[in-house]
Amino acid sequence: MHDQPRFKPLRESDFYADLRSARPPVEGTVARGQLHEDAYFYGGKIGNNPGDYMPFAVTADVLARGQERYNIYCAPCHSRLGDGNGMIVQRGFRHPPSFHTDRLRKAPLGYFFDVMTNGFGAMPDYASQIAPRDRWCIVAYIRALQLSQAATVADVPTGQKVPSEPRQLRGDPPSGATLPELVAKPDGGQERK
């Protein structure tokens, strides 16, 4: 036990014919958790072209997860609106594309998944940071962002329209609350009473 026969990593060995101590995996070996039977789910492509459908149903939970992950990984560059005016632009980095251009509005869903998986231009890949299902959730949220930024009031169903001004600005404070009064200060400014 004091002197165990063992190989140090990547050292030469005369035991094997190829003189390598590190043995290659058996042909056809698949690492645990890496058997990607659904090629579209893990790649976003059908053949060599990006697909244009979600591999699972889009629900409110999927969009909420997509928004959460988007705000963590995408918003620093693309901004929360997806217009490409994120914090990195304010710090002097290159301006990323807006999701609201015609080119990206017409892009298939698999394109966004592929860019997150493999990177594009100055954008690194996020394959090791974001799980495939979360990448698809982000894709769904990006599409929702695109639709929301191009929406009109006519797109909202009747009975679901929200007033454009908060109640406080219309003059009727909620449930008996009073609005604070502003008092002029001697230096010309205002303060709340």
C-alpha positions in Angstrom: 0.0 0.0 0.0 2.9 2.3 0.6 4.1 2.2 -3.0 0.9 1.9 -5.2 1.4 1.2 -8.9 -0.4 4.1 -10.7 0.0 6.4 -13.7 0.5 10.1 -13.3 -1.8 12.0 -15.7 -0.6 12.1 -19.3 2.6 10.3 -18.6 4.1 7.8 -21.0 3.5 4.1 -20.3 5.2 1.1 -21.8 2.3 -1.1 -20.7 0.1 -0.1 -23.7 1.1 -0.3 -27.3 0.4 3.4 -28.0 2.6 4.3 -25.0 -0.2 6.5 -23.4 -1.2 6.1 -19.8 -4.5 8.1 -20.4 -6.9 5.8 -22.1 -9.4 7.2 -24.7 -13.1 6.5 -24.0 -14.6 3.5 -25.8 -16.0 4.5 -29.2 -19.6 5.6 -29.0 -19.4 6.6 -25.3 -21.9 9.2 -24.2 -21.2 11.2 -21.1 -23.9 11.1 -18.4 -26.7 13.6 -19.1 -25.4 14.3 -22.6 -27.6 11.9 -24.7 -29.3 14.5 -26.9 -32.0 12.5 -28.6 -34.0 15.6 -29.6 -31.6 17.4 -31.9 -34.0 20.4 -32.3 -34.3 20.9 -28.6 -30.6 21.0 -28.1 -29.6 22.7 -31.3 -32.5 24.8 -32.6 -31.9 23.6 -36.1 -33.7 21.3 -38.5 -30.9 20.0 -40.7 -28.7 23.1 -41.2 -31.5 25.7 -41.0 -32.9 27.3 -37.8 -36.4 26.1 -37.0 -39.3 28.4 -36.2 -41.3 26.6 -33.5 -41.0 26.1 -29.8 -40.2 22.5 -28.7 -42.7 22.8 -25.8 -45.8 24.8 -25.1 -45.4 28.5 -24.1 -47.2 29.2 -20.9 -47.1 32.1 -18.4 -44.6 30.2 -16.4 -42.3 29.8 -19.4 -42.5 33.5 -20.2 -41.8 34.4 -16.5 -38.7 32.1 -16.5 -37.6 33.5 -19.8 -37.9 37.1 -18.4 -36.0 36.2 -15.3 -33.1 34.6 -17.3 -33.2 37.4 -19.9 -32.8 40.0 -17.2 -29.8 38.1 -15.8 -27.9 37.2 -19.0 -29.2 39.4 -21.8 -30.4 42.7 -20.4 -26.8 44.0 -19.5 -26.1 44.2 -23.3 -29.5 44.2 -25.0 -31.4 46.2 -22.3 -34.7 45.2 -20.7 -36.6 46.5 -23.7 -34.4 44.6 -26.2 -33.4 47.8 -28.0 -29.6 47.2 -27.6 -29.0 50.1 -25.2 -27.9 48.1 -22.2 -25.5 49.1 -19.5 -22.4 47.9 -21.5 -23.1 50.5 -24.2 -23.0 53.2 -21.5 -19.6 51.8 -20.4 -18.2 52.1 -23.9 -18.6 48.6 -25.3 -19.9 47.9 -28.8 -23.6 48.4 -29.5 -25.5 45.0 -29.8 -28.3 44.7 -32.3 -31.9 45.7 -31.3 -34.4 42.8 -31.3 -36.9 45.2 -32.9 -35.2 45.5 -36.3 -37.0 43.9 -39.3 -34.2 41.3 -39.7 -34.5 40.0 -36.1 -38.3 40.3 -36.0 -38.4 38.0 -39.0 -35.7 35.6 -37.7 -36.8 32.1 -36.8 -36.9 31.1 -33.2 -34.1 28.6 -33.7 -31.8 31.5 -34.8 -31.9 33.1 -31.3 -31.4 29.7 -29.7 -28.4 29.0 -31.9 -26.8 32.4 -31.2 -27.2 31.8 -27.4 -25.7 28.3 -27.8 -22.8 29.1 -30.1 -22.3 32.9 -29.8 -22.2 35.4 -32.7 -19.9 38.3 -33.4 -18.8 39.9 -30.1 -21.4 37.9 -28.2 -19.9 34.8 -26.4 -21.8 31.5 -26.2 -23.9 30.8 -23.1 -24.2 27.1 -23.6 -22.3 26.4 -20.3 -24.2 29.0 -18.3 -27.8 28.6 -19.5 -29.5 25.2 -19.7 -31.2 24.4 -23.0 -34.7 24.7 -21.6 -33.9 28.1 -20.1 -32.5 29.2 -23.5 -35.8 28.3 -25.1 -37.7 30.2 -22.4 -35.5 33.2 -23.2 -36.3 32.8 -26.9 -40.1 32.8 -26.0 -39.6 36.0 -24.0 -37.6 37.7 -26.8 -40.5 37.0 -29.2 -42.9 38.4 -26.6 -40.7 41.5 -26.3 -40.7 41.9 -30.0 -44.5 41.6 -30.2 -45.0 44.0 -27.3 -42.8 46.8 -28.7 -44.7 46.7 -32.0 -48.2 46.4 -30.5 -50.9 49.1 -30.9 -53.9 49.9 -28.7 -56.1 48.2 -31.3 -54.3 44.9 -30.5 -55.7 44.8 -27.0 -59.0 43.0 -26.7 -62.1 45.0 -25.7 -62.6 45.1 -22.0 -58.9 44.5 -21.2 -57.6 48.0 -22.0 -55.8 49.7 -19.2 -56.0 53.5 -18.8 -52.9 55.2 -20.1 -52.5 57.4 -17.0 -52.3 56.2 -13.4 -55.3 57.2 -11.2 -53.2 59.7 -9.3 -52.5 61.7 -12.4 -56.2 61.7 -13.4 -57.1 63.4 -10.1 -58.8 60.5 -8.2 -56.5 59.1 -5.5 -57.1 55.4 -4.7 -59.3 54.5 -1.7 -59.3 57.8 0.2 -55.6 58.4 -0.1 -54.5 62.0 -0.4 -51.8 63.3 -2.7 -48.9 65.1 -1.0 -48.8 68.9 -1.5 -45.7 70.5 -2.8 -44.5 73.7 -1.0 -42.1 76.2 -2.6 -38.7 76.5 -0.8 -36.9 79.8 -0.4 -34.2 78.7 -2.9 -36.8 78.2 -5.7 -37.1 74.4 -5.4 -40.0 72.4 -4.1 -40.5 70.0 -1.2 -43.3 67.7 0.0 -45.4 68.9 2.9 
